[in-house]
Amino acid sequence: MKNILVTGGAGYIGSHTIIELIKKGYNPIVFDNFSNSTDKSLKLINEYFKKELTVINGDIINMEDLDEVFKQYGFDGIVHFAGCLEVGESMINPIKYYKNIVSGSINLVELANKYNVKNIVFSSTAGVYGIPNVSVISEDTIINPINTYGKAKYMVERILEDASRAYGIRSIRLRYFNVAGASEIIKIGEAHRSESHLIPNILLNILGIKNGFKLFGNDYNTKDGTCVRDYIYVCDLALAHVKAIEVLESNEKNDFSIPINLGTKSGYSNLEIIKTCEDVTGKTLNYETVDRRPGDPDKLVADNTKAMEVLNWRPTASLKQIIQSAWNWHSSIEYIEALGVK
Ligand SMILES: NC(=O)c1ccc[n+]([C@@H]2O[C@H](COP(=O)([O-])OP(=O)(O)OC[C@H]3O[C@@H](n4cnc5c(N)ncnc54)[C@H](O)[C@@H]3O)[C@@H](O)[C@H]2O)c1
């Protein structure tokens, strides 16, 4: 069985990817400092698959922690999720973000080289494109991140490109658009203590767990004036990581590092998202429309042709299915437990 190091594997996307890795016969080994997660999802995954995942509590910034883990387990590949992800915080505390995202990834690449691990799948973001001058974004669209989070992610992408050329470490850099929804087979999902994503925020307001939903701007150059984004189902996204590992494993080339957009090629406005949440839940959202936030582009939609061609991957879930799964999750007791249980 192949050992895959999953940094940040206790988190939202990481835990969904672990399910797909197990289903495909891999042995995921989780490395997480639990700074933005608990071990609740991992316990539920263990229960479902009747297994005991190897979980290491450690920080990717700490080279000694990491070296020990590389020494102990022979890894066949790495899926690298660990990192902070609040855009606003990244502007207030950039060094935290450069350390966590850039220094942490440098440590991983250095050890991958030392221990001869040749395949890395990296969590990048559509944020590397900044405010694009096209409405459907391909991997060739100009890179111009406008916040520290996006800049740090793009720095790691460049480091991975160099690592493929210099050390023969192959990588696929997955640029996610807006990730949403939750697994329907195991009760896990998004449980961020500081939640900034649109769909959970709407649902948590509808549930009364949060109060005072604000719609940022209604004067964008879009069909109804609100921002348009591309929402990808977390389970579809998770599967793309396993396919990326498989592509890397079957690749003979040493100098191989490519970016791939992960989105659906469909955009929905914030008002459409609110309406679909209201339809799914049968409840009305009370909200206030306020000014735009600085740096929010009108429209971010992925051209996902490359993902379909290279990974042989397709998004499967409709917006309604994504929101239904998120609603099932956020209204469950497991969500509340995942927020607070260590
Ligand atoms: N959620 C999204 O919409 C989205 C979009 C684009 C990119 N991403 C990227 O995907 C990755 C996963 O996102 P997520 O939504 O699952 O976030 P998450 O916070 O749920 O998961 C990240 C995990 O990494 C861990 N972690 C953070 N810093 C660490 C460190 N220094 N050492 C070890 N573990 C550490 C956290 O405890 C957490 O369990 C992140 O790199 C994020 O930047 C997410």
The ligand as an ORCA input file, in Angstrom:
! r2SCAN-3c Opt
* xyz 0 1
  N     -11.412     26.220      1.311
  C     -11.252     26.871      0.176
  O     -12.216     27.391     -0.410
  C      -9.880     26.970     -0.458
  C      -9.754     27.648     -1.687
  C      -8.481     27.718     -2.270
  C      -7.396     27.115     -1.659
  N      -7.541     26.488     -0.468
  C      -6.359     25.874      0.157
  O      -6.638     24.524      0.441
  C      -5.952     24.112      1.621
  C      -6.939     23.462      2.563
  O      -7.998     24.382      2.844
  P      -9.151     24.022      3.880
  O     -10.335     24.832      3.518
  O      -9.261     22.567      4.017
  O      -8.533     24.651      5.191
  P      -8.473     24.068      6.668
  O      -8.010     25.175      7.536
  O      -9.747     23.382      7.007
  O      -7.330     22.957      6.544
  C      -5.977     23.290      6.649
  C      -5.375     22.382      7.699
  O      -3.977     22.700      7.819
  C      -3.637     22.736      9.179
  N      -2.459     23.600      9.293
  C      -2.385     24.944      9.119
  N      -1.120     25.369      9.275
  C      -0.368     24.264      9.550
  C       0.995     24.060      9.812
  N       1.867     25.086      9.854
  N       1.443     22.806     10.063
  C       0.569     21.750     10.045
  N      -0.743     21.905      9.811
  C      -1.211     23.143      9.558
  C      -4.871     23.236      9.897
  O      -4.912     22.844     11.251
  C      -5.978     22.566      9.082
  O      -6.319     21.299      9.614
  C      -5.287     25.368      2.191
  O      -3.921     25.343      1.796
  C      -6.015     26.496      1.488
  O      -5.170     27.614      1.325
  C      -8.769     26.395      0.149
*
